[in-house]
Amino acid sequence: MKKAFKVILIIILLAIVFAAVIIGIKTAYDTYINSSYPIEYEDEVSAASAEYDIPMELIYGVIKTESGFNEKAVSAADARGLMQITQPTFEWLNTYYADDDYDISNADLLFDPDINIKYGTLCLSVLLKKYDNDLDTAICAYNAGLGNVDEWLTQSEYSKDGKTLDTTPFKETNEYLERVKANRDKYKEIYFNN
């Protein structure tokens, strides 16, 4: 009887240890996911997503790739904020926003998450329309600029059909495209896979 009791006690203790290990692993995984793929600026992202019909996971994928959620980020090209908008892009995009009363000469406005996310998402929307909803071409233009993409589309080594990019001559842009799509896919898998 004592031996059976010891066996049952050992089985119960092993089950408790196993459950604790599983809970610990799940907690560690959840902590990793929340820190690696945060949902920050949810109100701003949701509003921009609804206004421009851009999926939230794509906006988050761009933010994670561009700034890693650092609203004060500044690139070597002086792109600013969460979605890394340059002053000339801000001014160009402002032509789509006749109702905004921003002093577009003030590049520091791009550090405001609401303004930056709105204009970054507007930029994605404009690029997707320009390139017939081809996501890869639009994302490449977001990174390398319309001038470069329009030129690459005329070159058969980068575009077979003259409408969509197959690749670019910039390693940075090719890698950027893959990072944005990977981050978008991860956000979709974790948060938006309904």
C-alpha atoms as one frame of an Amber mdcrd trajectory, in Angstrom:
protein
   0.000   0.000   0.000   2.853   2.391   0.875   4.544   1.650  -2.440   1.373
   2.415  -4.441   0.931   5.642  -2.479   4.538   6.671  -3.258   4.020   5.944
  -6.968   0.811   8.010  -7.023   2.556  10.826  -5.129   5.473  10.784  -7.604
   3.052  10.854 -10.554   1.194  13.809  -9.018   4.453  15.664  -8.348   5.672
  15.022 -11.907   2.352  16.274 -13.274   2.675  19.451 -11.195   6.266  19.999
 -12.364   5.235  19.349 -15.980   2.340  21.829 -15.694   4.647  24.442 -14.155
   7.170  23.997 -16.968   4.429  24.357 -19.607   3.041  27.476 -17.906   6.571
  28.911 -17.664   7.258  28.265 -21.341   3.917  29.830 -22.342   4.584  32.877
 -20.152   8.080  33.287 -21.596   6.718  32.956 -25.157   3.949  35.493 -24.489
   6.489  37.915 -23.020   8.737  37.463 -26.066   5.832  38.036 -28.486   4.572
  41.104 -26.619   8.024  42.663 -26.544   9.009  41.659 -30.077   5.666  42.452
 -31.741   4.018  45.102 -29.593   0.622  46.624 -30.229   1.334  50.271 -29.507
  -0.451  53.372 -30.829  -3.517  51.208 -31.381  -5.956  54.127 -31.632  -3.823
  55.923 -34.219  -3.189  52.771 -36.258  -6.857  51.769 -36.144  -8.016  55.234
 -37.264  -5.503  55.388 -40.128  -6.335  51.837 -41.168 -10.042  52.658 -41.354
  -9.516  55.989 -43.128  -7.217  54.637 -45.859  -8.335  51.005 -46.017  -4.868
  49.694 -45.183  -4.697  46.575 -42.975  -3.479  47.253 -39.449  -0.965  44.435
 -39.714   0.701  46.173 -42.687   0.917  49.468 -40.779   2.434  47.668 -37.798
   4.825  45.803 -40.124   6.076  49.114 -41.542   6.387  50.731 -38.098   8.344
  47.771 -36.706  10.639  47.726 -39.742  11.107  51.480 -40.014  11.579  52.601
 -36.414  11.075  49.660 -34.066   8.357  51.795 -32.401  10.753  54.658 -31.622
   8.622  57.757 -32.248  11.760  59.948 -32.062  13.722  57.931 -34.644  15.648
  59.892 -37.277  17.336  58.193 -40.238  20.479  59.215 -42.101  18.134  60.675
 -44.764  16.381  62.730 -42.030  13.236  60.586 -42.173  11.417  61.010 -38.890
   9.126  59.224 -36.502   7.445  55.859 -36.359   6.928  55.378 -40.106  10.028
  57.400 -41.112   8.594  60.229 -43.205  10.907  62.843 -44.749  10.027  66.526
 -44.892   9.584  66.521 -48.712   7.302  63.475 -48.485   5.315  65.196 -45.721
   4.862  68.256 -47.939   3.917  66.135 -50.966   1.411  64.078 -48.970  -0.063
  67.232 -47.472  -1.408  68.066 -50.945  -3.858  65.193 -50.361  -4.944  66.803
 -47.092  -6.487  70.165 -47.888  -8.217  70.226 -44.487  -5.079  69.887 -42.378
  -3.713  73.111 -40.911  -0.262  71.771 -40.111   2.779  73.952 -40.559   4.312
  71.510 -43.015   7.611  73.378 -42.866   7.943  72.085 -39.282   9.509  68.644
 -39.701   9.268  68.052 -35.952   5.534  67.459 -36.420   6.584  64.090 -37.825
   7.526  63.010 -34.302   3.847  63.188 -33.337   2.588  59.570 -33.569  -0.868
  60.601 -34.770   0.482  62.749 -37.617   3.224  60.292 -38.534   0.947  57.254
 -38.649  -1.721  59.159 -40.578   0.759  60.365 -43.205   2.669  57.086 -43.361
  -0.572  55.207 -43.948  -1.692  57.815 -46.485   1.611  57.246 -48.280   0.999
  53.491 -48.389  -2.496  54.129 -49.764  -1.254  56.497 -52.481   1.491  54.071
 -53.504  -0.865  51.091 -53.615  -3.242  53.045 -55.864  -0.384  54.201 -58.095
   0.934  50.665 -58.519  -2.450  48.932 -59.025  -2.482  47.427 -55.506   0.769
  45.546 -56.058   2.044  45.431 -52.486   5.665  44.572 -53.310   6.042  47.480
 -55.737   4.342  49.890 -53.316   6.554  48.820 -50.404   9.669  49.198 -52.563
   8.515  52.730 -53.468   7.927  53.495 -49.781  11.577  52.626 -49.150  13.385
  53.738 -52.302  11.064  56.431 -53.657   8.732  56.687 -56.615  11.421  57.989
 -58.968  13.590  54.919 -58.477  10.673  52.494 -58.744   9.279  54.164 -61.867
  12.726  53.912 -63.474  13.130  50.241 -62.459   9.737  49.404 -63.943  11.096
  50.429 -67.374  14.021  48.020 -67.085  13.436  44.375 -67.969  16.006  43.121
 -65.458  13.811  44.467 -62.639  10.317  44.161 -64.122   9.105  41.664 -66.716
   5.771  43.412 -67.288   6.630  47.071 -66.657   3.967  47.250 -63.933   5.348
  45.214 -61.038   8.843  44.815 -59.672  10.485  41.413 -59.622  13.555  42.738
 -57.803  15.494  45.975 -57.369  19.145  46.906 -57.780  19.224  48.011 -54.137
  20.015  45.222 -51.671  18.611  47.441 -48.886  15.248  47.757 -50.664  15.026
  44.026 -51.368  15.775  43.249 -47.710  13.369  45.981 -46.555  10.560  44.436
 -48.612  11.141  41.026 -47.042  11.308  42.458 -43.498   8.075  44.441 -43.900
   6.229  41.408 -45.263   7.629  39.109 -42.553   6.651  41.581 -39.821   3.218
  42.069 -41.399   2.695  38.312 -41.540   3.738  37.894 -37.899   1.358  40.649
 -36.768  -1.438  39.061 -38.774  -0.710  35.633 -37.272  -0.558  36.898 -33.695
  -3.232  39.606 -33.559  -5.329  39.867 -36.716  -5.902  36.301 -37.889  -9.688
  36.272 -37.590
